[in-house]
Structures are given as structure tokens and as C-alpha cells.
Amino acid sequence: MNSSTLAVDVSRLIAELDFVRHSPPEDEAARKALYEAIRGLSFSLETPGLSFQRIAYAVSLYLFTDCPFDVNQPMQLHMAQLANDIKLFDILVEQKDAPTTTSELAKHTKTNETFLGRILRYMASYSMVTEVSEDLWSASNVTRALNLPGLKAGISYIHDVNVPYIQAMTKVFAETNYVNPDDTVTTVFQRGHNTDLKYFDWLAEHPSHHKNFNLWMTAFHESQKSFLDVLPFDEMIGSHSKVDTPIFVDVAGGLGHQATAVRQKYPGLPGRIVLQDLAKVIAQAPPTEGLEIMEYDIWTEQTLKGTRPFMMIPYLFLISCALLGYSGAKLIPQTGARAYYFRNIFHDYPDPKCVTILSNTMAAMDEQSVILIDEVILPNKGVHWYAAQMDITMMLVLGALERTKKQWEALLEMARLKIEKTWTYGDELGNSILVCVKKWEDENSLK
């Protein structure tokens, strides 16, 4: 079968499945047979990321939806963590495609053979392992996916960190009369973990969870496209820049992955590329050639501003100002950086706090400056399940949200910013880069 024939067959199959979805068979046996066939097909089609999402978030999908498979779905996550604990997936993957007996696996995992056989039987029913024949097992595509270091860390993180607050969710919502959370101090996360600490402060005090989170996020972002795939940075931001021009400021940029990516993609582009974050964060950032590191707190006014050359102000004029008691330094016009970049910052906060962060940045901007916002933009209708899941996570952990297109427009209007251009580079999540400029006419009218 050639590729064109396959494409036609797949298109026909999709159309037929869509028809069945709207008009399922009435015969009970046919429904069950079709269900099992589609279930098996879905497992075989899964990418590593989809396998991870199905198993790791089964507990949340069960709570938030009409659970499409069975009421025991949350058990998948705990079984995956059990496999981590006894290194079951490591052993199966090391065997390549060679089948291994229950007895051999029990010996390698230091578990009881009868116990492990029951665990493997369950895992095989969800394609987490392959049952070759009676008491004979091998790695499946799902086994290999869940054994990837970043996804393995993600399973442990969700098992240890997410499950407690998800279980507290319904009680907290009932006690707060089902209002939309916007309190970043008192959250469902805090109730679930019985702590007064905010999420990021709590995470800093639990280094094993923090390590798993970072490994998981690194793996997640490595498989994703970047804003640099769609934004013509050299033309839009770096045009006519000079060596001392601050062209890219990665605000609250963590370890500097995005700033480093800009420098690596445009090694010959003149200008300063700067990573900013709290002292305790940038202390962990690896030194990178061509990258400046600067301490900065987003709750204070942006400190990175350029200055136009001294020769632009006539010397005699400055002397006259000095005689009149004016400070010459204040009269030297300051320029902002070309781009102040924020990645996944604003989804951590409700609107009023976002406006504060933006206002602090706008104080440093000039007419050439832009704010680049790299975040998820939810469609106003028909949100993908993965993006909706992320929005609920932000609600529970931070009292924050993923925003729809309308919500982004309203927030930026509140901050007196105008969206000049938007590029979307992530199909499922709606990852996008918004290019925003100050509404200078509003500022002038206030003077």
C-alpha cells in the first residue's frame, strides 16, 4: 500500500468513525466490539506525550469529565509510579523486544511473583506492557514512553504533588461557594498539602519534587516548537541594532533557556541579550557566552534601560542646565530594550497582578520597545482537552488561569498595551507569541 492510498484510507476511516460517533450502533455486542477496537487503536497510535497524558492525568480526567473508559482510570497513575519504584519499566526496556517471564521479572524487581503477575496483568490491559503469552511480557510503546527520564520524573511529580490537591478540590470549592478562584495566597494546592506556603516557595523546600518538575518541564519543552520558529526576530527586533543595544531581555527567565536559544539562533546579531531573575534563581543559571545575567524582581520597576550617547546632548546646553540647577543626567534621554520577553509568567497570576508586572516593564520602554508575551491563547470556543486541563491546573495551584483570546485582549487593554501581531506555534495548546506596544497616545493624554 503506497502513501497516497494510505492517506485516502485514513481519511475514509476518520469520516466513518465520525459518523459512528454521532450514530452509534444500537446492538450491544457491536457497541462493545467497536469500543474495544477503538480503545486498542488509540493505545497503538499514542505518541510518548499522549501516553503520558493519558496515564499521568487519569486521576484529573476522571474527576473533571465523564470518564471515557472506566471508573478505575486513576489507578493507572499509581501503577506507573509503582513501576518507577520497582524499576519494572527499566528492566523491560533493557530487554529490547525479548520477552521476559514473570518469574524473571520478580527476581529482578525483588517482588513476589504472584503479586507482580497481578500487577502486570493490569498493566497489559492498558497497554502499559505487552502480554506476549501466559506469564511472558515485553515492553510496549507505552512502556518505552513512560521510561523516558523526563516523563518518568513527570509521573513521580504528578503522583506526589498533584494528587493530594486534586483530591482536596471538591471540598474547597464547596466551602468557597463555587466562586472562581483569584486568590494567589490561599489555594486548593495549599489545602491539599496542608501548608501556608505558596506553590513555588513550597517547591523550593522540597528539592526532590523540584528536581522532578524541572526534568519533566525540560522534556516537555524540548519536544515543542519555539516562538523563534514563527517570529522573524532578526528583522522585527534586531534590525539596525548595535553592540550595546539591549535587544532581548528574558524577564524572570529562570535558567535562561529562551535567551540562550536566541543567541544560538542569531550568533552574529549585534546587541545585548540579558537574562533576568531573582538572585537565588540566576545563581543556578549556567554561564553562556554572549548572555548577560542580571538580578531583577518583577514586582519592582524594570531596571534595564539603555542611554543615548552623551554627544547627542550639546555640551553647552548641559553647562547651562547645571548653572540653572538641573541635573544633566536626568536630561539624557533613556531608551528601553528592544524586547522584554515573558514566557509563561502571566498564567501564574490574576489580572491585577499581571497589570502590575506589565506597568513595571512599561516604565522602561521607549517607542522602539515591545513586550513579547509567550503564552497559551485559548480559543474563545472549542478548547482542546489538554489546554483545558492546564487551565484547571493553574486554577488549583495558583488561583490563576490560562486565558482566551478575549481575556488576553481585555488584560492588555487594562494595562494600556496594544497587540501589534500574534503568531501561534502550538496547535493543541495554542502556544503563541504576542507582540505588544505601549499606547503612547494614552500616556500623552494623561500628562
C-alpha positions as CSV (number, residue, x, y, z in Angstrom):
1,M,0.0,0.0,0.0
2,N,1.6,3.3,-1.0
3,S,1.4,6.5,1.0
4,S,-1.3,8.1,-1.2
5,T,-3.6,5.0,-0.8
6,L,-2.9,5.0,3.0
7,A,-3.9,8.7,3.2
8,V,-7.2,8.0,1.4
9,D,-7.9,5.1,3.6
10,V,-7.2,7.1,6.8
11,S,-9.4,9.9,5.6
12,R,-12.3,7.5,4.9
13,L,-11.7,5.8,8.3
14,I,-11.9,9.2,10.1
15,A,-15.1,10.0,8.3
16,E,-16.6,6.7,9.2
17,L,-15.6,7.0,12.8
18,D,-17.1,10.4,12.9
19,F,-20.4,9.0,11.5
20,V,-20.4,6.3,14.2
21,R,-19.7,8.9,16.9
22,H,-22.9,10.7,16.0
23,S,-24.9,7.5,15.3
24,P,-23.5,4.6,17.4
25,P,-24.9,1.1,16.8
26,E,-27.8,0.0,18.9
27,D,-26.7,-3.6,19.1
28,E,-24.9,-4.0,22.5
29,A,-22.4,-6.6,21.2
30,A,-21.5,-4.4,18.3
31,R,-21.0,-1.4,20.5
32,K,-18.7,-3.3,22.9
33,A,-16.7,-4.8,20.0
34,L,-16.3,-1.3,18.4
35,Y,-15.4,0.2,21.7
36,E,-12.6,-2.3,22.3
37,A,-11.3,-2.0,18.8
38,I,-11.1,1.8,19.1
39,R,-9.6,1.6,22.6
40,G,-6.8,-0.7,21.3
41,L,-6.2,1.5,18.3
42,S,-5.9,4.6,20.5
43,F,-3.2,2.9,22.6
44,S,-1.2,1.9,19.5
45,L,-1.4,5.4,18.0
46,E,-0.2,7.2,21.1
47,T,2.9,9.3,21.0
48,P,5.0,9.3,24.2
49,G,3.4,12.6,25.2
50,L,-0.1,11.2,24.7
51,S,0.7,8.1,26.7
52,F,2.0,10.2,29.5
53,Q,-1.1,12.5,29.5
54,R,-3.5,9.5,29.5
55,I,-1.8,7.8,32.4
56,A,-0.4,10.7,34.5
57,Y,-3.6,12.8,34.3
58,A,-6.1,9.9,34.5
59,V,-7.0,11.0,38.1
60,S,-7.8,14.5,37.0
61,L,-9.6,13.4,33.8
62,Y,-11.7,11.1,36.0
63,L,-12.7,14.0,38.3
64,F,-13.3,16.6,35.6
65,T,-15.1,14.5,32.9
66,D,-17.5,11.7,32.3
67,C,-14.5,9.2,32.4
68,P,-14.5,7.7,28.9
69,F,-13.1,4.2,29.8
70,D,-13.8,3.1,33.3
71,V,-14.0,4.3,36.9
72,N,-10.7,2.8,37.8
73,Q,-8.7,5.1,35.5
74,P,-7.0,6.9,38.4
75,M,-5.3,3.6,39.2
76,Q,-3.1,3.9,36.0
77,L,-1.1,6.7,37.5
78,H,-0.4,4.8,40.7
79,M,0.6,1.7,38.7
80,A,3.0,3.8,36.7
81,Q,4.6,5.1,39.9
82,L,4.8,1.5,41.2
83,A,6.7,0.6,38.1
84,N,9.0,3.5,38.8
85,D,9.6,2.3,42.3
86,I,10.5,-1.2,41.4
87,K,12.2,-0.3,38.2
88,L,9.9,-2.5,36.2
89,F,9.9,-0.4,33.0
90,D,13.7,0.0,33.1
91,I,14.1,-3.8,33.1
92,L,11.6,-4.4,30.3
93,V,13.1,-1.7,28.1
94,E,16.7,-3.1,28.7
95,Q,15.4,-6.4,27.3
96,K,14.7,-4.7,24.0
97,D,12.0,-6.8,22.4
98,A,12.9,-10.1,24.1
99,P,10.0,-11.5,26.2
100,T,10.7,-12.0,29.9
101,T,8.9,-14.3,32.3
102,T,7.0,-13.2,35.4
103,S,9.5,-15.2,37.5
104,E,12.5,-13.4,36.0
105,L,10.9,-10.0,36.4
106,A,10.0,-10.8,40.0
107,K,13.6,-11.7,40.7
108,H,15.0,-8.5,39.1
109,T,12.4,-6.3,40.8
110,K,12.7,-8.1,44.2
111,T,8.9,-8.6,44.4
112,N,6.7,-11.6,45.0
113,E,5.9,-13.5,41.8
114,T,2.2,-13.8,42.3
115,F,1.9,-10.1,43.3
116,L,3.9,-9.0,40.2
117,G,1.8,-11.2,37.9
118,R,-1.4,-9.5,39.0
119,I,0.3,-6.1,38.5
120,L,1.5,-7.0,35.0
121,R,-1.9,-8.3,34.1
122,Y,-3.5,-5.0,34.9
123,M,-0.8,-3.0,33.1
124,A,-1.2,-5.1,30.0
125,S,-4.9,-4.3,29.9
126,Y,-3.9,-0.6,29.4
127,S,-1.0,-1.3,27.1
128,M,1.5,-0.2,29.7
129,V,3.3,-3.5,29.0
130,T,2.7,-6.2,26.3
131,E,1.4,-9.6,27.3
132,V,3.2,-11.9,24.8
133,S,1.7,-15.1,26.1
134,E,0.9,-16.6,29.5
135,D,3.4,-15.3,32.1
136,L,5.5,-13.7,29.3
137,W,5.9,-10.0,29.0
138,S,7.7,-7.3,26.9
139,A,7.9,-3.6,26.6
140,S,5.2,-1.8,24.6
141,N,5.3,1.7,23.1
142,V,3.8,3.0,26.3
143,T,6.4,1.2,28.4
144,R,9.2,3.0,26.4
145,A,7.4,6.3,26.7
146,L,7.0,6.2,30.5
147,N,10.6,5.1,30.9
148,L,11.9,8.3,29.3
149,P,13.7,10.2,32.1
150,G,11.6,13.4,31.7
151,L,8.3,11.5,31.6
152,K,9.3,9.2,34.4
153,A,10.0,12.3,36.5
154,G,6.7,13.7,35.5
155,I,4.9,10.6,36.7
156,S,6.5,10.9,40.1
157,Y,5.8,14.6,40.3
158,I,2.1,14.2,39.5
159,H,1.8,11.2,41.8
160,D,3.4,13.0,44.8
161,V,2.4,16.7,44.2
162,N,-0.7,16.8,42.1
163,V,-2.8,14.0,43.5
164,P,-3.2,15.5,47.1
165,Y,-4.5,18.8,45.9
166,I,-6.8,17.3,43.2
167,Q,-8.3,15.2,46.0
168,A,-9.0,18.3,48.0
169,M,-10.5,20.2,45.1
170,T,-14.2,19.4,45.6
171,K,-14.2,20.2,49.3
172,V,-12.5,23.5,48.8
173,F,-14.9,24.5,46.0
174,A,-17.9,23.7,48.2
175,E,-16.6,25.7,51.1
176,T,-15.9,28.7,48.9
177,N,-19.4,28.5,47.3
178,Y,-18.0,27.6,43.9
179,V,-16.6,31.1,43.1
180,N,-13.9,31.5,40.5
181,P,-10.6,31.4,42.4
182,D,-8.5,34.6,42.2
183,D,-6.6,34.4,45.5
184,T,-3.0,33.6,44.9
185,V,-2.3,33.3,48.7
186,T,-5.0,30.7,49.7
187,T,-5.3,28.0,47.1
188,V,-6.5,24.4,46.6
189,F,-2.9,23.4,46.4
190,Q,-2.2,24.7,49.9
191,R,-5.2,22.8,51.3
192,G,-4.1,19.6,49.7
193,H,-0.6,19.8,51.1
194,N,-1.6,21.4,54.4
195,T,0.7,24.3,54.0
196,D,0.7,28.1,54.2
197,L,3.5,28.4,51.7
198,K,2.8,29.5,48.1
199,Y,3.4,26.9,45.5
200,F,6.8,28.0,44.3
201,D,8.1,28.5,47.9
202,W,6.8,25.1,48.9
203,L,8.5,23.5,45.8
204,A,11.8,25.2,46.8
205,E,11.6,23.4,50.2
206,H,11.1,20.0,48.5
207,P,14.1,19.5,46.3
208,S,13.2,16.0,45.0
209,H,9.8,17.3,43.8
210,H,11.5,20.4,42.4
211,K,14.0,18.2,40.5
212,N,11.3,16.1,39.0
213,F,9.3,19.1,38.0
214,N,12.4,20.6,36.2
215,L,13.2,17.3,34.4
216,W,9.6,17.0,33.3
217,M,9.3,20.5,32.0
218,T,12.6,20.3,30.2
219,A,11.5,17.1,28.4
220,F,8.1,18.7,27.6
221,H,9.6,21.9,26.1
222,E,12.3,20.0,24.2
223,S,9.6,18.4,22.1
224,Q,7.7,21.6,21.4
225,K,8.2,24.3,18.8
226,S,9.5,27.7,19.9
227,F,8.4,31.3,19.3
228,L,11.6,31.6,17.2
229,D,10.0,29.2,14.7
230,V,7.5,31.9,13.8
231,L,8.7,35.3,14.9
232,P,11.2,36.9,12.5
233,F,13.3,38.1,15.4
234,D,16.3,39.5,13.4
235,E,14.0,41.6,11.2
236,M,11.4,42.7,13.8
237,I,13.6,43.1,16.9
238,G,17.2,43.1,15.9
239,S,17.1,45.4,12.9
240,H,19.8,48.1,12.9
241,S,21.0,47.0,16.4
242,K,24.4,47.9,17.7
243,V,26.7,46.0,20.1
244,D,25.5,47.9,23.2
245,T,21.8,47.8,22.2
246,P,19.8,45.6,24.7
247,I,17.8,43.6,22.1
248,F,16.3,40.8,24.2
249,V,15.6,40.8,27.9
250,D,14.4,37.4,29.2
251,V,12.4,38.7,32.2
252,A,12.0,36.1,35.0
253,G,13.7,33.7,32.6
254,G,14.8,31.0,35.0
255,L,17.9,29.3,33.8
256,G,17.9,31.2,30.5
257,H,16.8,28.6,28.0
258,Q,15.0,31.1,25.8
259,A,17.7,33.8,26.0
260,T,20.3,31.1,25.1
261,A,18.1,29.9,22.2
262,V,18.0,33.5,20.8
263,R,21.8,33.8,21.0
264,Q,22.4,30.4,19.4
265,K,20.0,31.1,16.5
266,Y,21.4,34.6,15.8
267,P,25.1,34.3,16.9
268,G,26.2,37.2,14.7
269,L,23.3,39.6,15.6
270,P,24.7,42.7,17.4
271,G,23.2,43.6,20.7
272,R,22.9,42.6,24.3
273,I,20.9,39.5,25.3
274,V,20.1,39.6,29.0
275,L,18.6,37.0,31.5
276,Q,16.8,38.5,34.5
277,D,15.5,36.7,37.6
278,L,15.8,36.6,41.3
279,A,19.3,36.1,42.8
280,K,18.6,32.6,44.0
281,V,17.4,31.6,40.5
282,I,20.2,33.1,38.4
283,A,22.8,31.6,40.8
284,Q,21.9,28.2,39.2
285,A,22.0,29.5,35.6
286,P,24.9,28.1,33.6
287,P,27.3,30.6,32.2
288,T,26.6,31.1,28.5
289,E,28.8,33.0,26.0
290,G,27.0,36.1,24.8
291,L,24.5,36.1,27.6
292,E,24.4,38.7,30.4
293,I,22.9,37.7,33.7
294,M,21.2,40.3,35.9
295,E,19.3,40.2,39.2
296,Y,15.7,41.6,38.9
297,D,12.4,41.2,40.7
298,I,9.3,41.6,38.5
299,W,7.5,43.4,41.3
300,T,9.8,46.4,41.0
301,E,10.3,48.8,38.2
302,Q,12.3,47.5,35.3
303,T,16.0,48.5,35.7
304,L,17.4,47.7,32.3
305,K,17.3,50.8,30.2
306,G,19.8,52.0,27.6
307,T,21.0,55.6,27.3
308,R,21.6,57.6,24.2
309,P,25.1,58.7,23.6
310,F,26.3,61.7,25.6
311,M,27.2,63.6,22.4
312,M,23.5,63.8,21.5
313,I,23.1,66.5,24.2
314,P,25.0,69.7,23.3
315,Y,27.8,70.3,25.9
316,L,27.0,74.0,26.3
317,F,23.3,73.1,26.9
318,L,24.3,70.8,29.7
319,I,26.5,73.5,31.2
320,S,23.6,75.9,31.1
321,C,21.3,73.4,32.8
322,A,23.9,72.9,35.5
323,L,24.1,76.6,36.2
324,L,20.3,76.7,36.5
325,G,20.3,73.8,39.0
326,Y,19.1,71.0,36.7
327,S,20.7,67.6,36.7
328,G,22.3,66.9,33.3
329,A,21.9,63.1,33.9
330,K,18.2,63.4,34.1
331,L,18.2,65.2,30.8
332,I,20.0,62.5,28.9
333,P,17.1,60.6,27.3
334,Q,16.9,56.9,28.1
335,T,16.0,54.2,25.7
336,G,14.3,50.9,26.5
337,A,15.4,47.5,25.4
338,R,14.1,46.4,22.0
339,A,12.2,43.4,23.5
340,Y,11.1,42.5,27.1
341,Y,10.2,38.8,26.9
342,F,7.9,36.9,29.3
343,R,7.4,33.2,28.9
344,N,4.6,31.5,31.0
345,I,4.7,34.3,33.6
346,F,1.2,35.8,33.4
347,H,-0.7,32.5,33.6
348,D,0.6,32.3,37.1
349,Y,-1.3,35.4,38.2
350,P,-4.8,37.0,38.1
351,D,-5.3,40.2,36.0
352,P,-4.4,42.9,38.7
353,K,-1.0,41.4,39.4
354,C,-0.3,41.0,35.7
355,V,-1.0,44.7,35.2
356,T,1.5,45.5,37.9
357,I,4.2,43.4,36.2
358,L,3.4,45.0,32.8
359,S,3.4,48.5,34.3
360,N,6.8,48.0,35.9
361,T,8.1,47.0,32.4
362,M,6.4,49.7,30.5
363,A,8.2,52.3,32.7
364,A,11.4,51.3,30.9
365,M,10.1,51.2,27.3
366,D,10.6,53.7,24.5
367,E,9.0,53.9,21.1
368,Q,11.1,51.1,19.7
369,S,10.4,48.7,22.6
370,V,8.0,45.8,22.5
371,I,6.8,43.3,25.1
372,L,6.8,39.8,23.9
373,I,4.4,37.5,25.7
374,D,4.9,33.8,25.1
375,E,1.8,32.1,26.5
376,V,-1.1,29.8,25.7
377,I,-4.0,31.5,24.0
378,L,-7.2,29.5,24.4
379,P,-9.8,29.8,21.6
380,N,-13.0,31.5,22.6
381,K,-14.8,28.3,21.7
382,G,-13.7,24.6,21.3
383,V,-10.7,24.5,23.7
384,H,-8.5,21.4,23.3
385,W,-8.7,19.0,26.3
386,Y,-5.0,19.4,27.0
387,A,-5.2,23.2,27.2
388,A,-8.4,23.0,29.3
389,Q,-6.6,20.6,31.7
390,M,-3.7,23.1,32.0
391,D,-6.2,25.9,32.8
392,I,-7.7,23.8,35.7
393,T,-4.2,23.1,37.0
394,M,-3.5,26.8,37.1
395,M,-6.7,27.4,39.0
396,L,-5.9,24.8,41.6
397,V,-2.3,25.6,42.2
398,L,-2.0,29.3,41.8
399,G,-5.6,30.7,41.7
400,A,-4.6,31.8,38.2
401,L,-5.6,30.9,34.6
402,E,-4.9,30.2,31.0
403,R,-6.6,33.0,29.0
404,T,-8.8,33.0,26.0
405,K,-8.2,35.4,23.2
406,K,-10.8,37.8,24.6
407,Q,-9.3,37.6,28.1
408,W,-5.8,38.5,26.7
409,E,-7.3,41.4,24.8
410,A,-9.1,42.7,28.0
411,L,-5.9,42.3,30.1
412,L,-3.7,44.1,27.7
413,E,-6.3,46.9,27.3
414,M,-6.3,47.3,31.1
415,A,-2.5,47.7,31.0
416,R,-2.7,50.2,28.2
417,L,-0.9,47.9,25.7
418,K,-1.8,47.2,22.1
419,I,-1.3,43.9,20.4
420,E,0.5,44.6,17.1
421,K,0.9,41.0,16.0
422,T,0.2,37.4,17.2
423,W,1.8,34.2,16.0
424,T,0.6,30.8,17.1
425,Y,3.2,28.0,17.0
426,G,1.5,25.3,19.1
427,D,-1.6,23.6,17.6
428,E,-3.0,21.8,20.7
429,L,-2.2,24.2,23.5
430,G,-2.4,27.3,21.4
431,N,1.2,28.4,22.4
432,S,1.6,31.9,20.9
433,I,3.8,34.9,20.9
434,L,2.1,38.3,21.3
435,V,3.9,41.4,20.2
436,C,2.7,44.3,22.4
437,V,3.5,48.0,22.3
438,K,2.6,50.9,24.6
439,K,-0.4,53.1,23.8
440,W,1.7,56.2,23.7
441,E,-1.4,58.3,22.9
442,D,-3.0,57.2,26.2
443,E,0.1,58.2,28.1
444,N,0.4,61.6,26.4
445,S,-3.3,62.3,27.2
446,L,-2.6,61.7,30.9
447,K,0.2,64.3,31.1
